[in-house]
Amino acid sequence: MIKLHHLRFSRSTRIIWLLEELGLQYEMEEHHRHPETNRSQEDLFAVHPLGKAPTVEIDGHVMVESGAIIEYIIETRGEGELAPTSNADRAPYLEWLQFAEGTLAMPILLTLLGPRFGGLGDILGGFVGGEVTKLLDYIDAHLEGREFLVGDTLTGADINLEYLLELSNLVGLLDERPNAKAYLERLMNRDAYKKAIEIGGPLVDLPG
């Protein structure tokens, strides 16, 4: 049995979505952020010393890192689902799977969190803004004429990327990027995504 440690308003909702897409049985323990710091609390640090979400107990290992979790679950339990359907798609699949957290996450999160901490300043703000523009334009261009990131079906790469596009959309960053916005809407309209939100709550909790 897979046990998912789910932190409300976090990346770990994507793992609920993954498990629902695959129709796998799993146990879920819900954790909550500290009301003052908005960070993980001691109950999640008791599971893994980094207190990260998602954290998954699987095959005798306590595992963190979204991309690794997604790849491992698809590899060991996916029976071909959510994986690239051809050898030619394997390299771009891995590239997009890692792109979400390895390249896109930091500038997007800095953009969203900056105002909470007094702004990023002119130099850092200019650099981060330039990165966000470049990366979101890259995604939008890639999705021209495509339904999914790789091949003709949903893969783990789509599941990993959705969270960051949803964050981007909430602050208007997809308004002028129609391909990325339509892609996000398609993902959010999937039954398994909707089930994940019912089970784990929304991915983000941004002040209005």
DRENKOL-566200 format. One record per residue (C-alpha): residue in three letters; x, y, z. Coordinates in nm, 4 decimals, padded with zeros to 6 digits. Example, Ala and Ser with C-alpha at 12.3 -4.5 7.8 and 13.67 -1.06 7.14 Angstrom:
// DRENKOL-566200
<r><type>ALA</type><c1>01.2300</c1><c2>-00.4500</c2><c3>00.7800</c3></r>
<r><type>SER</type><c1>01.3670</c1><c2>-00.1060</c2><c3>00.7140</c3></r>
END
This chain:
// DRENKOL-566200
<r><type>MET</type><c1>00.0000</c1><c2>00.0000</c2><c3>00.0000</c3></r>
<r><type>ILE</type><c1>00.1197</c1><c2>00.3496</c2><c3>-00.0839</c3></r>
<r><type>LYS</type><c1>00.0885</c1><c2>00.6030</c2><c3>00.1951</c3></r>
<r><type>LEU</type><c1>00.0809</c1><c2>00.9679</c2><c3>00.0903</c3></r>
<r><type>HIS</type><c1>00.1505</c1><c2>01.2425</c2><c3>00.3417</c3></r>
<r><type>HIS</type><c1>-00.0515</c1><c2>01.5298</c2><c3>00.2019</c3></r>
<r><type>LEU</type><c1>00.0052</c1><c2>01.8880</c2><c3>00.3104</c3></r>
<r><type>ARG</type><c1>-00.2908</c1><c2>02.1132</c2><c3>00.2473</c3></r>
<r><type>PHE</type><c1>-00.2337</c1><c2>02.3837</c2><c3>-00.0174</c3></r>
<r><type>SER</type><c1>00.0787</c1><c2>02.2271</c2><c3>-00.1602</c3></r>
<r><type>ARG</type><c1>00.2358</c1><c2>02.0323</c2><c3>-00.4431</c3></r>
<r><type>SER</type><c1>00.1223</c1><c2>01.7053</c2><c3>-00.2885</c3></r>
<r><type>THR</type><c1>-00.2235</c1><c2>01.7408</c2><c3>-00.4435</c3></r>
<r><type>ARG</type><c1>-00.0555</c1><c2>01.6433</c2><c3>-00.7713</c3></r>
<r><type>ILE</type><c1>00.0257</c1><c2>01.3018</c2><c3>-00.6228</c3></r>
<r><type>ILE</type><c1>-00.3381</c1><c2>01.2471</c2><c3>-00.5259</c3></r>
<r><type>TRP</type><c1>-00.4219</c1><c2>01.3298</c2><c3>-00.8879</c3></r>
<r><type>LEU</type><c1>-00.1590</c1><c2>01.0850</c2><c3>-01.0140</c3></r>
<r><type>LEU</type><c1>-00.2909</c1><c2>00.8044</c2><c3>-00.7935</c3></r>
<r><type>GLU</type><c1>-00.6490</c1><c2>00.8740</c2><c3>-00.8974</c3></r>
<r><type>GLU</type><c1>-00.5564</c1><c2>00.8760</c2><c3>-01.2669</c3></r>
<r><type>LEU</type><c1>-00.3942</c1><c2>00.5345</c2><c3>-01.2224</c3></r>
<r><type>GLY</type><c1>-00.6793</c1><c2>00.3992</c2><c3>-01.0105</c3></r>
<r><type>LEU</type><c1>-00.4390</c1><c2>00.2863</c2><c3>-00.7381</c3></r>
<r><type>GLN</type><c1>-00.5296</c1><c2>00.2137</c2><c3>-00.3800</c3></r>
<r><type>TYR</type><c1>-00.3512</c1><c2>00.4330</c2><c3>-00.1283</c3></r>
<r><type>GLU</type><c1>-00.3681</c1><c2>00.5620</c2><c3>00.2245</c3></r>
<r><type>MET</type><c1>-00.3509</c1><c2>00.9344</c2><c3>00.2870</c3></r>
<r><type>GLU</type><c1>-00.2586</c1><c2>01.1225</c2><c3>00.6011</c3></r>
<r><type>GLU</type><c1>-00.3390</c1><c2>01.4924</c2><c3>00.5920</c3></r>
<r><type>HIS</type><c1>-00.1073</c1><c2>01.7539</c2><c3>00.7409</c3></r>
<r><type>HIS</type><c1>-00.1700</c1><c2>02.1241</c2><c3>00.7928</c3></r>
<r><type>ARG</type><c1>00.0492</c1><c2>02.4304</c2><c3>00.7694</c3></r>
<r><type>HIS</type><c1>00.1434</c1><c2>02.6309</c2><c3>01.0764</c3></r>
<r><type>PRO</type><c1>-00.1090</c1><c2>02.9162</c2><c3>01.1023</c3></r>
<r><type>GLU</type><c1>00.1607</c1><c2>03.1777</c2><c3>01.1649</c3></r>
<r><type>THR</type><c1>00.4546</c1><c2>03.0643</c2><c3>00.9508</c3></r>
<r><type>ASN</type><c1>00.2562</c1><c2>02.8816</c2><c3>00.6794</c3></r>
<r><type>ARG</type><c1>00.5228</c1><c2>02.6113</c2><c3>00.6869</c3></r>
<r><type>SER</type><c1>00.5075</c1><c2>02.2393</c2><c3>00.7617</c3></r>
<r><type>GLN</type><c1>00.4636</c1><c2>02.1428</c2><c3>01.1240</c3></r>
<r><type>GLU</type><c1>00.6336</c1><c2>01.8818</c2><c3>01.3412</c3></r>
<r><type>ASP</type><c1>00.4026</c1><c2>01.5976</c2><c3>01.2359</c3></r>
<r><type>LEU</type><c1>00.5396</c1><c2>01.6113</c2><c3>00.8815</c3></r>
<r><type>PHE</type><c1>00.9009</c1><c2>01.6529</c2><c3>00.9987</c3></r>
<r><type>ALA</type><c1>00.8467</c1><c2>01.3356</c2><c3>01.2025</c3></r>
<r><type>VAL</type><c1>00.7893</c1><c2>01.1494</c2><c3>00.8744</c3></r>
<r><type>HIS</type><c1>01.0914</c1><c2>01.2926</c2><c3>00.6871</c3></r>
<r><type>PRO</type><c1>01.3614</c1><c2>01.5269</c2><c3>00.8209</c3></r>
<r><type>LEU</type><c1>01.2928</c1><c2>01.7838</c2><c3>00.5451</c3></r>
<r><type>GLY</type><c1>00.9220</c1><c2>01.8118</c2><c3>00.6288</c3></r>
<r><type>LYS</type><c1>00.8450</c1><c2>01.8303</c2><c3>00.2573</c3></r>
<r><type>ALA</type><c1>00.5252</c1><c2>01.7743</c2><c3>00.0643</c3></r>
<r><type>PRO</type><c1>00.4680</c1><c2>01.5453</c2><c3>-00.1068</c3></r>
<r><type>THR</type><c1>00.6158</c1><c2>01.2672</c2><c3>00.1033</c3></r>
<r><type>VAL</type><c1>00.5279</c1><c2>00.9103</c2><c3>00.0136</c3></r>
<r><type>GLU</type><c1>00.5932</c1><c2>00.5859</c2><c3>00.1981</c3></r>
<r><type>ILE</type><c1>00.6414</c1><c2>00.3252</c2><c3>-00.0727</c3></r>
<r><type>ASP</type><c1>00.8250</c1><c2>-00.0075</c2><c3>-00.1003</c3></r>
<r><type>GLY</type><c1>00.9922</c1><c2>00.0411</c2><c3>00.2370</c3></r>
<r><type>HIS</type><c1>01.1219</c1><c2>00.3880</c2><c3>00.1514</c3></r>
<r><type>VAL</type><c1>01.0132</c1><c2>00.7342</c2><c3>00.2609</c3></r>
<r><type>MET</type><c1>01.0325</c1><c2>00.9323</c2><c3>-00.0615</c3></r>
<r><type>VAL</type><c1>01.0253</c1><c2>01.3052</c2><c3>-00.1389</c3></r>
<r><type>GLU</type><c1>01.0610</c1><c2>01.5109</c2><c3>-00.4614</c3></r>
<r><type>SER</type><c1>00.7547</c1><c2>01.5273</c2><c3>-00.6848</c3></r>
<r><type>GLY</type><c1>00.9274</c1><c2>01.4312</c2><c3>-01.0078</c3></r>
<r><type>ALA</type><c1>01.0937</c1><c2>01.1268</c2><c3>-00.8549</c3></r>
<r><type>ILE</type><c1>00.7700</c1><c2>01.0140</c2><c3>-00.6906</c3></r>
<r><type>ILE</type><c1>00.5750</c1><c2>01.0514</c2><c3>-01.0141</c3></r>
<r><type>GLU</type><c1>00.8354</c1><c2>00.8660</c2><c3>-01.2178</c3></r>
<r><type>TYR</type><c1>00.8691</c1><c2>00.5831</c2><c3>-00.9638</c3></r>
<r><type>ILE</type><c1>00.4958</c1><c2>00.5238</c2><c3>-00.9230</c3></r>
<r><type>ILE</type><c1>00.4399</c1><c2>00.5241</c2><c3>-01.2996</c3></r>
<r><type>GLU</type><c1>00.7373</c1><c2>00.2921</c2><c3>-01.3491</c3></r>
<r><type>THR</type><c1>00.6411</c1><c2>00.0413</c2><c3>-01.0796</c3></r>
<r><type>ARG</type><c1>00.2611</c1><c2>00.0550</c2><c3>-01.0831</c3></r>
<r><type>GLY</type><c1>00.1476</c1><c2>00.2375</c2><c3>-01.3960</c3></r>
<r><type>GLU</type><c1>00.1337</c1><c2>-00.0658</c2><c3>-01.6277</c3></r>
<r><type>GLY</type><c1>00.2126</c1><c2>00.1652</c2><c3>-01.9184</c3></r>
<r><type>GLU</type><c1>-00.0317</c1><c2>00.4385</c2><c3>-01.8230</c3></r>
<r><type>LEU</type><c1>00.0898</c1><c2>00.8007</c2><c3>-01.7944</c3></r>
<r><type>ALA</type><c1>00.4245</c1><c2>00.7040</c2><c3>-01.9497</c3></r>
<r><type>PRO</type><c1>00.5508</c1><c2>00.7985</c2><c3>-02.2957</c3></r>
<r><type>THR</type><c1>00.4099</c1><c2>00.5653</c2><c3>-02.5603</c3></r>
<r><type>SER</type><c1>00.7193</c1><c2>00.5534</c2><c3>-02.7828</c3></r>
<r><type>ASN</type><c1>01.0952</c1><c2>00.5417</c2><c3>-02.7380</c3></r>
<r><type>ALA</type><c1>01.1202</c1><c2>00.8687</c2><c3>-02.9284</c3></r>
<r><type>ASP</type><c1>00.9111</c1><c2>01.0399</c2><c3>-02.6592</c3></r>
<r><type>ARG</type><c1>01.1206</c1><c2>00.9123</c2><c3>-02.3681</c3></r>
<r><type>ALA</type><c1>01.3821</c1><c2>01.1900</c2><c3>-02.3705</c3></r>
<r><type>PRO</type><c1>01.1346</c1><c2>01.4822</c2><c3>-02.4058</c3></r>
<r><type>TYR</type><c1>00.9127</c1><c2>01.3215</c2><c3>-02.1422</c3></r>
<r><type>LEU</type><c1>01.1944</c1><c2>01.3148</c2><c3>-01.8876</c3></r>
<r><type>GLU</type><c1>01.2950</c1><c2>01.6676</c2><c3>-01.9849</c3></r>
<r><type>TRP</type><c1>00.9441</c1><c2>01.8051</c2><c3>-01.9264</c3></r>
<r><type>LEU</type><c1>00.8985</c1><c2>01.5972</c2><c3>-01.6117</c3></r>
<r><type>GLN</type><c1>01.2052</c1><c2>01.7623</c2><c3>-01.4570</c3></r>
<r><type>PHE</type><c1>01.1437</c1><c2>02.1057</c2><c3>-01.6109</c3></r>
<r><type>ALA</type><c1>00.8571</c1><c2>02.1855</c2><c3>-01.3737</c3></r>
<r><type>GLU</type><c1>01.0534</c1><c2>02.1771</c2><c3>-01.0494</c3></r>
<r><type>GLY</type><c1>01.4048</c1><c2>02.2066</c2><c3>-01.1878</c3></r>
<r><type>THR</type><c1>01.3537</c1><c2>02.5204</c2><c3>-01.3989</c3></r>
<r><type>LEU</type><c1>01.0084</c1><c2>02.6769</c2><c3>-01.3665</c3></r>
<r><type>ALA</type><c1>00.9272</c1><c2>02.6497</c2><c3>-00.9972</c3></r>
<r><type>MET</type><c1>01.1740</c1><c2>02.8958</c2><c3>-00.8485</c3></r>
<r><type>PRO</type><c1>01.0954</c1><c2>03.2031</c2><c3>-01.0632</c3></r>
<r><type>ILE</type><c1>00.7195</c1><c2>03.1399</c2><c3>-01.0394</c3></r>
<r><type>LEU</type><c1>00.7281</c1><c2>03.0984</c2><c3>-00.6620</c3></r>
<r><type>LEU</type><c1>00.9506</c1><c2>03.4037</c2><c3>-00.6183</c3></r>
<r><type>THR</type><c1>00.7040</c1><c2>03.6048</c2><c3>-00.8267</c3></r>
<r><type>LEU</type><c1>00.4118</c1><c2>03.4981</c2><c3>-00.6095</c3></r>
<r><type>LEU</type><c1>00.5878</c1><c2>03.5173</c2><c3>-00.2739</c3></r>
<r><type>GLY</type><c1>00.7849</c1><c2>03.8368</c2><c3>-00.3374</c3></r>
<r><type>PRO</type><c1>00.5029</c1><c2>04.0770</c2><c3>-00.2477</c3></r>
<r><type>ARG</type><c1>00.4548</c1><c2>03.9018</c2><c3>00.0873</c3></r>
<r><type>PHE</type><c1>00.8127</c1><c2>03.9889</c2><c3>00.1829</c3></r>
<r><type>GLY</type><c1>00.8309</c1><c2>04.3474</c2><c3>00.0662</c3></r>
<r><type>GLY</type><c1>00.9070</c1><c2>04.2803</c2><c3>-00.2993</c3></r>
<r><type>LEU</type><c1>01.2107</c1><c2>04.1472</c2><c3>-00.4818</c3></r>
<r><type>GLY</type><c1>01.3837</c1><c2>04.4764</c2><c3>-00.5534</c3></r>
<r><type>ASP</type><c1>01.4693</c1><c2>04.6163</c2><c3>-00.8955</c3></r>
<r><type>ILE</type><c1>01.7632</c1><c2>04.3922</c2><c3>-00.9802</c3></r>
<r><type>LEU</type><c1>01.6299</c1><c2>04.0581</c2><c3>-00.8580</c3></r>
<r><type>GLY</type><c1>01.2764</c1><c2>04.1476</c2><c3>-00.9659</c3></r>
<r><type>GLY</type><c1>01.3965</c1><c2>04.2300</c2><c3>-01.3166</c3></r>
<r><type>PHE</type><c1>01.5889</c1><c2>03.9041</c2><c3>-01.3434</c3></r>
<r><type>VAL</type><c1>01.3028</c1><c2>03.6906</c2><c3>-01.2117</c3></r>
<r><type>GLY</type><c1>01.0489</c1><c2>03.8695</c2><c3>-01.4292</c3></r>
<r><type>GLY</type><c1>01.2611</c1><c2>03.8046</c2><c3>-01.7353</c3></r>
<r><type>GLU</type><c1>01.2868</c1><c2>03.4362</c2><c3>-01.6488</c3></r>
<r><type>VAL</type><c1>00.9106</c1><c2>03.4049</c2><c3>-01.5977</c3></r>
<r><type>THR</type><c1>00.8436</c1><c2>03.5676</c2><c3>-01.9349</c3></r>
<r><type>LYS</type><c1>01.0949</c1><c2>03.3449</c2><c3>-02.1141</c3></r>
<r><type>LEU</type><c1>00.9746</c1><c2>03.0215</c2><c3>-01.9552</c3></r>
<r><type>LEU</type><c1>00.6014</c1><c2>03.0801</c2><c3>-01.9914</c3></r>
<r><type>ASP</type><c1>00.6488</c1><c2>03.1912</c2><c3>-02.3523</c3></r>
<r><type>TYR</type><c1>00.8450</c1><c2>02.8707</c2><c3>-02.4119</c3></r>
<r><type>ILE</type><c1>00.5626</c1><c2>02.6588</c2><c3>-02.2703</c3></r>
<r><type>ASP</type><c1>00.2990</c1><c2>02.8469</c2><c3>-02.4685</c3></r>
<r><type>ALA</type><c1>00.4919</c1><c2>02.8045</c2><c3>-02.7934</c3></r>
<r><type>HIS</type><c1>00.5505</c1><c2>02.4346</c2><c3>-02.7265</c3></r>
<r><type>LEU</type><c1>00.1768</c1><c2>02.3763</c2><c3>-02.6740</c3></r>
<r><type>GLU</type><c1>00.0792</c1><c2>02.5258</c2><c3>-03.0102</c3></r>
<r><type>GLY</type><c1>-00.1267</c1><c2>02.2518</c2><c3>-03.1772</c3></r>
<r><type>ARG</type><c1>-00.0688</c1><c2>02.0086</c2><c3>-02.8898</c3></r>
<r><type>GLU</type><c1>-00.3115</c1><c2>01.8633</c2><c3>-02.6375</c3></r>
<r><type>PHE</type><c1>-00.0396</c1><c2>01.7387</c2><c3>-02.4016</c3></r>
<r><type>LEU</type><c1>00.3291</c1><c2>01.8095</c2><c3>-02.3441</c3></r>
<r><type>VAL</type><c1>00.4541</c1><c2>01.4845</c2><c3>-02.4979</c3></r>
<r><type>GLY</type><c1>00.2776</c1><c2>01.2526</c2><c3>-02.7394</c3></r>
<r><type>ASP</type><c1>-00.0983</c1><c2>01.2213</c2><c3>-02.7646</c3></r>
<r><type>THR</type><c1>-00.1929</c1><c2>01.1239</c2><c3>-02.4092</c3></r>
<r><type>LEU</type><c1>-00.1614</c1><c2>01.2560</c2><c3>-02.0552</c3></r>
<r><type>THR</type><c1>00.1696</c1><c2>01.1720</c2><c3>-01.8885</c3></r>
<r><type>GLY</type><c1>00.3345</c1><c2>01.2326</c2><c3>-01.5555</c3></r>
<r><type>ALA</type><c1>00.5014</c1><c2>01.5391</c2><c3>-01.7064</c3></r>
<r><type>ASP</type><c1>00.1620</c1><c2>01.7069</c2><c3>-01.7462</c3></r>
<r><type>ILE</type><c1>00.0708</c1><c2>01.6261</c2><c3>-01.3868</c3></r>
<r><type>ASN</type><c1>00.3967</c1><c2>01.7734</c2><c3>-01.2573</c3></r>
<r><type>LEU</type><c1>00.3637</c1><c2>02.0960</c2><c3>-01.4573</c3></r>
<r><type>GLU</type><c1>-00.0021</c1><c2>02.1720</c2><c3>-01.3844</c3></r>
<r><type>TYR</type><c1>00.0541</c1><c2>02.3039</c2><c3>-01.0309</c3></r>
<r><type>LEU</type><c1>00.2886</c1><c2>02.5790</c2><c3>-01.1488</c3></r>
<r><type>LEU</type><c1>00.0648</c1><c2>02.6785</c2><c3>-01.4377</c3></r>
<r><type>GLU</type><c1>-00.2277</c1><c2>02.7023</c2><c3>-01.1988</c3></r>
<r><type>LEU</type><c1>-00.0248</c1><c2>02.9346</c2><c3>-00.9771</c3></r>
<r><type>SER</type><c1>00.0697</c1><c2>03.1403</c2><c3>-01.2819</c3></r>
<r><type>ASN</type><c1>-00.2888</c1><c2>03.1642</c2><c3>-01.3984</c3></r>
<r><type>LEU</type><c1>-00.4124</c1><c2>03.2855</c2><c3>-01.0616</c3></r>
<r><type>VAL</type><c1>-00.2043</c1><c2>03.6014</c2><c3>-01.0964</c3></r>
<r><type>GLY</type><c1>-00.2847</c1><c2>03.6575</c2><c3>-01.4638</c3></r>
<r><type>LEU</type><c1>00.0391</c1><c2>03.5285</c2><c3>-01.6155</c3></r>
<r><type>LEU</type><c1>-00.1444</c1><c2>03.3081</c2><c3>-01.8662</c3></r>
<r><type>ASP</type><c1>-00.3876</c1><c2>03.5759</c2><c3>-01.9855</c3></r>
<r><type>GLU</type><c1>-00.1765</c1><c2>03.6503</c2><c3>-02.2931</c3></r>
<r><type>ARG</type><c1>-00.0674</c1><c2>03.2894</c2><c3>-02.3413</c3></r>
<r><type>PRO</type><c1>-00.3723</c1><c2>03.1176</c2><c3>-02.4915</c3></r>
<r><type>ASN</type><c1>-00.2142</c1><c2>02.7799</c2><c3>-02.5587</c3></r>
<r><type>ALA</type><c1>-00.0952</c1><c2>02.7388</c2><c3>-02.1999</c3></r>
<r><type>LYS</type><c1>-00.4250</c1><c2>02.8660</c2><c3>-02.0604</c3></r>
<r><type>ALA</type><c1>-00.6353</c1><c2>02.6279</c2><c3>-02.2715</c3></r>
<r><type>TYR</type><c1>-00.4034</c1><c2>02.3407</c2><c3>-02.1778</c3></r>
<r><type>LEU</type><c1>-00.4425</c1><c2>02.4204</c2><c3>-01.8076</c3></r>
<r><type>GLU</type><c1>-00.8204</c1><c2>02.4292</c2><c3>-01.8435</c3></r>
<r><type>ARG</type><c1>-00.8160</c1><c2>02.0861</c2><c3>-02.0098</c3></r>
<r><type>LEU</type><c1>-00.6108</c1><c2>01.9412</c2><c3>-01.7266</c3></r>
<r><type>MET</type><c1>-00.8316</c1><c2>02.0914</c2><c3>-01.4578</c3></r>
<r><type>ASN</type><c1>-01.1380</c1><c2>01.9486</c2><c3>-01.6309</c3></r>
<r><type>ARG</type><c1>-01.0199</c1><c2>01.5881</c2><c3>-01.5977</c3></r>
<r><type>ASP</type><c1>-01.2246</c1><c2>01.3720</c2><c3>-01.3626</c3></r>
<r><type>ALA</type><c1>-00.9210</c1><c2>01.2524</c2><c3>-01.1673</c3></r>
<r><type>TYR</type><c1>-00.8013</c1><c2>01.6103</c2><c3>-01.1148</c3></r>
<r><type>LYS</type><c1>-01.1447</c1><c2>01.7086</c2><c3>-00.9845</c3></r>
<r><type>LYS</type><c1>-01.1421</c1><c2>01.4049</c2><c3>-00.7533</c3></r>
<r><type>ALA</type><c1>-00.8001</c1><c2>01.5069</c2><c3>-00.6217</c3></r>
<r><type>ILE</type><c1>-00.9339</c1><c2>01.8513</c2><c3>-00.5338</c3></r>
<r><type>GLU</type><c1>-01.2332</c1><c2>01.6958</c2><c3>-00.3586</c3></r>
<r><type>ILE</type><c1>-01.0031</c1><c2>01.4743</c2><c3>-00.1524</c3></r>
<r><type>GLY</type><c1>-00.7135</c1><c2>01.7073</c2><c3>-00.0807</c3></r>
<r><type>GLY</type><c1>-00.8511</c1><c2>02.0556</c2><c3>-00.1243</c3></r>
<r><type>PRO</type><c1>-00.7274</c1><c2>02.3207</c2><c3>-00.3693</c3></r>
<r><type>LEU</type><c1>-00.3637</c1><c2>02.3353</c2><c3>-00.4683</c3></r>
<r><type>VAL</type><c1>-00.3138</c1><c2>02.6914</c2><c3>-00.3525</c3></r>
<r><type>ASP</type><c1>-00.4500</c1><c2>02.9317</c2><c3>-00.0933</c3></r>
<r><type>LEU</type><c1>-00.3641</c1><c2>03.2789</c2><c3>-00.2140</c3></r>
<r><type>PRO</type><c1>-00.5172</c1><c2>03.5855</c2><c3>-00.0468</c3></r>
<r><type>GLY</type><c1>-00.7732</c1><c2>03.7645</c2><c3>-00.2602</c3></r>
END
